[in-house]
Amino acid sequence: MISNATTQGIYINVPMADWGLLQELINRFGWQFETREQLLERFVKSRPKYPTLSEEDILNEVMAERYGK
């Protein structure tokens, strides 16, 4: 298992012809990879389904801060 505290995330574009070689290196070194699509999917799944504040709550808070209402 790789610790997040000791890793550096990068994004590279690799020609499809070289992808097999890169995957082999990734496996040999025990690195982890995910595609841009997988990264986006992981992010979307991590978001709450129901936000804790509604748009009305946010607007009321802004109005109270700005105008003391």
C-alpha positions in Angstrom: 0.0 0.0 0.0 1.3 3.4 -1.0 0.9 6.2 1.5 -0.7 9.4 0.2 1.7 11.4 2.3 4.7 10.1 0.4 3.3 10.2 -3.2 3.1 12.8 -5.9 0.2 12.7 -8.3 0.8 13.5 -11.9 -1.1 13.6 -15.2 0.6 12.5 -18.4 -0.6 11.8 -21.9 0.8 8.5 -23.2 0.5 7.3 -26.8 -1.7 4.2 -26.9 1.2 2.3 -28.5 3.2 2.9 -25.3 0.5 2.3 -22.8 1.3 -1.4 -22.4 4.9 -0.6 -21.5 3.9 2.0 -19.0 1.4 -0.4 -17.4 4.2 -2.9 -17.1 6.4 -0.3 -15.3 3.6 0.7 -13.1 3.0 -2.9 -12.0 6.7 -3.6 -11.5 7.3 -0.6 -9.2 4.0 -1.1 -7.4 2.7 2.3 -8.4 -1.0 3.1 -8.8 -2.8 4.7 -11.7 -6.2 5.8 -12.7 -7.6 7.4 -15.8 -9.0 10.9 -16.0 -12.5 9.3 -16.2 -11.8 7.2 -13.1 -10.6 10.2 -11.2 -13.7 12.2 -12.1 -16.0 9.3 -11.2 -14.3 8.9 -7.8 -14.7 12.7 -7.2 -18.4 12.6 -8.1 -19.0 9.6 -5.9 -17.4 11.4 -2.9 -19.7 14.4 -3.1 -22.8 14.4 -0.8 -26.1 13.5 -2.5 -27.9 16.2 -0.5 -26.1 19.4 0.3 -26.2 20.5 3.9 -27.3 24.0 2.8 -30.0 24.9 0.3 -29.6 27.8 -2.1 -32.1 29.7 0.1 -30.0 29.1 3.2 -26.9 30.4 1.4 -28.8 33.5 0.2 -30.1 34.2 3.7 -26.7 33.9 5.2 -25.2 36.2 2.5 -28.0 38.8 3.1 -27.5 38.6 6.9 -23.7 39.2 6.5 -24.0 41.9 3.9 -27.0 43.8 5.1 -27.5 42.6 8.7 -30.9 41.1 7.8 
